[in-house]
Amino acid sequence: MHFCNWNHLFVVPHDRKSLLKNGSVFVFRIQKIIGRHKQRSICWRNAICTHPQPTADYSILSSYPTSNKFFHKKPQNPNTKQNKISPATPMDSKSSISEVSFEFPTLFRIYNDGRTERLKGTETVPPSTDPTTGVQSKDIVLSPQSGLSARVFLPKLPDPTRKLPLLIFIHGGAFVIESPYSPLYHNHVSLLASEANVVALSVHYRRAPEHPLPVAFEDSWDAVQWAAAHSNRNGPEAWLNDRVDFDRVFIGGDSAGATLTHHVVRQAGLDGLSGTRIVGMILFHPFFVNDEPGKLLEVIYPTCGGSDDPRMWPGKDPKLGEIGCGRVLVFVAEKDFLRDRGWAYYEALKKSGYGGVVEIVESEGEGHVFHLFNPSCDKAVDLVRKVVFFINQD
């Protein structure tokens, strides 16, 4: 069995000889270094793996391993009886292909037969008209070929001829979980549309591991180009044709979505975006990588170019200063382990020769994407207020 001294991550082995037999239940034990408990057990029953869920929904996102030095191979003792499975416990072919080959606890599992099981972020809510704010939403398909889709939000305004800024929002979730249709992101983007008076396009990119990175980067750029094609007032979506001022476009995202956001704004700076002016970029608690990709990235981005890949390591990008917007707003949280990476991005951008204005805001005492889970707290309200000012200050 492979194990690590990191709090959660483990890999279930392919070979059953490393399983511990206890009736029909096989128990994997991982020594826990961090936390209140000395040991965590994960039970395997009928080839289904279960484990305790953390109390904080996104606490796992504050534990990305940054180096493979944490992974070790547990020595096997061939003379130990528990290392062998009794012939009295048959393992049929169905259970064999249902074994877990990789697990990122609280996020997802990959089985030997290629299936992916998401452990959270699967709940959805339908598009609707918000009874309090009057914000309307609907789901649209951007590309029938790839399945790229989005949820678009339209705020309630007394003047139907008024043109509004466009916010293109790219959700987080480790490139694996969540969607624009989840309650977290539906409510958050609807709130931004209402408070900032923007048309919002919330992008549903294809997610890893079924679609390994860089697919999400490509989908996000395709979505931005799709939106920009409406600047001639002849696109497939009427809300964009009729209601958007394409000289006031903003792109934002949180966590992994902030990584995607940086990429598309950089791409716009290098390649241009016809008929569209990106005024600003908003990064909520961005997930950028340090010197090594870590185990998660190895699984979801197997072709990653290492520290030379500007999509994951923008601080080392010689073209960082060429991002295609005039203003940048970066949010970090004091108790988020990604905090230092957000600050490093801010400092690198300031030193890159970027000709625009960059600002960073730190929320004291808060953790990763706290504003999604507690949107009514004072600091989340203040965060939204800063976004509204950033969008409407011109």
Disulfide bonds with the S-S distance in Angstrom:
none
